[in-house]
C-alpha cells in the first residue's frame, strides 16, 4: 500500500490550495483518512481527520480547511482557504486501513508535501 500526496506549493497569505492523497495497493477499506502537518522545529500535529461518520479539525484550521473524500478512487483532499503564514509546514496524509475483509488495521503515511504561505 502506498499513499501519494500532491498539491503543495507557495501561496500568498489569504490564498487557497487543495491537497490530494491517493491510496493504492491492496486495500479492502479505508477507515480513517487524515492530514497532519509538521512545521520546522515543531512536532507533527493533526490538521483534519475523517471517518465514515465524523470529521474533526484542529482548532487553528476550523472554518478555513475542509477535508473530503472520493471513495471510488480511494482519494481524499484538503481544501485550504484563507491561508496564513503559520500554516506553513510539510503536510502528510495518513490512512488507517484494512487490506482484507478479515485483517488488522494498518497505519500508513504519505511522503509529505510542502506548503509555504508567504508574500
C-alpha positions as CSV (number, residue, x, y, z in Angstrom):
1,X,0.0,0.0,0.0
2,X,1.2,3.5,-0.9
3,X,-0.1,6.9,-0.2
4,X,0.8,9.7,-2.7
5,X,0.3,13.3,-1.6
6,X,0.2,16.2,-4.0
7,X,-0.9,19.8,-4.4
8,X,1.5,21.7,-2.2
9,X,3.2,24.8,-3.2
10,X,3.9,28.5,-2.5
11,X,0.8,30.7,-1.9
12,X,0.3,34.3,-0.6
13,X,-1.5,34.9,2.6
14,X,-5.2,34.7,2.1
15,X,-4.8,32.3,-0.8
16,X,-6.0,28.8,-1.3
17,X,-4.5,25.4,-2.0
18,X,-6.0,21.9,-2.4
19,X,-4.1,18.9,-1.3
20,X,-4.9,15.4,-2.5
21,X,-3.9,12.0,-1.3
22,X,-4.3,8.9,-3.4
23,X,-4.0,5.4,-1.8
24,X,-3.1,2.5,-4.0
25,X,-2.3,-1.2,-3.5
26,X,-4.2,-4.0,-1.8
27,X,-6.9,-2.0,0.0
28,X,-10.1,-3.5,1.3
29,X,-11.3,-0.5,3.2
30,X,-10.0,2.9,4.5
31,X,-11.5,3.5,7.8
32,X,-9.8,6.8,8.7
33,X,-8.4,9.4,6.3
34,X,-6.4,12.3,7.6
35,X,-4.0,15.1,7.2
36,X,-1.2,16.1,9.5
37,X,1.5,18.8,9.3
38,X,4.9,19.5,10.7
39,X,6.5,22.9,10.8
40,X,10.2,23.4,11.3
41,X,11.2,22.7,14.9
42,X,7.7,21.6,15.8
43,X,6.0,18.2,16.4
44,X,3.7,16.7,13.8
45,X,0.2,17.8,14.5
46,X,-3.3,16.7,13.4
47,X,-4.9,19.0,10.9
48,X,-8.1,17.1,9.9
49,X,-9.3,13.6,10.1
50,X,-12.4,11.9,8.6
51,X,-14.2,8.6,9.2
52,X,-17.4,7.3,7.7
53,X,-19.4,9.1,10.3
54,X,-17.4,12.1,11.5
55,X,-14.8,14.7,10.8
56,X,-12.5,16.6,13.2
57,X,-10.3,19.6,12.7
58,X,-7.6,21.3,14.6
59,X,-8.9,24.5,16.2
60,X,-6.4,26.5,14.2
61,X,-7.9,25.5,10.9
62,X,-11.6,25.2,11.7
63,X,-13.8,27.2,9.2
64,X,-10.8,27.5,6.8
65,X,-9.9,24.0,5.9
66,X,-12.2,21.2,4.6
67,X,-11.4,17.5,4.3
68,X,-13.3,15.5,1.8
69,X,-13.1,12.0,0.2
70,X,-13.7,10.3,-3.1
71,X,-14.4,6.7,-2.0
72,X,-14.5,5.3,-5.5
73,X,-10.9,6.4,-6.1
74,X,-9.5,5.9,-2.5
75,X,-8.6,9.5,-2.6
76,X,-9.1,12.3,-0.2
77,X,-8.5,16.1,-0.3
78,X,-7.8,19.0,2.0
79,X,-9.2,22.3,0.7
80,X,-7.2,25.1,2.4
81,X,-8.6,28.6,2.3
82,X,-7.6,31.9,3.9
83,X,-4.1,30.5,4.3
84,X,-1.8,32.2,6.9
85,X,2.0,32.2,7.3
86,X,1.6,29.9,10.3
87,X,0.1,27.3,8.1
88,X,3.5,26.8,6.5
89,X,4.6,23.2,7.0
90,X,5.1,19.8,5.4
91,X,1.7,18.2,5.1
92,X,1.3,14.5,5.4
93,X,-1.6,12.3,4.5
94,X,-2.5,9.4,6.8
95,X,-4.8,6.4,6.5
96,X,-5.9,3.7,8.8
97,X,-7.0,0.8,6.6
98,X,-7.6,-2.9,6.2
99,X,-6.1,-4.9,3.4
100,X,-8.7,-7.7,3.5
101,X,-12.2,-8.4,4.8
102,X,-10.7,-10.0,7.9
103,X,-7.4,-8.3,8.8
104,X,-5.9,-5.9,11.3
105,X,-6.0,-2.2,10.6
106,X,-2.7,-0.7,9.4
107,X,-1.5,2.9,9.7
108,X,0.1,4.4,6.6
109,X,1.7,7.7,5.8
110,X,2.3,9.6,2.6
111,X,5.6,11.2,1.7
112,X,4.6,14.8,2.6
113,X,4.1,17.9,0.5
114,X,5.4,21.3,1.3
115,X,3.0,24.2,1.8
116,X,4.6,27.6,2.1
117,X,2.4,30.7,2.8
118,X,4.4,33.9,2.2
119,X,4.2,37.2,0.5
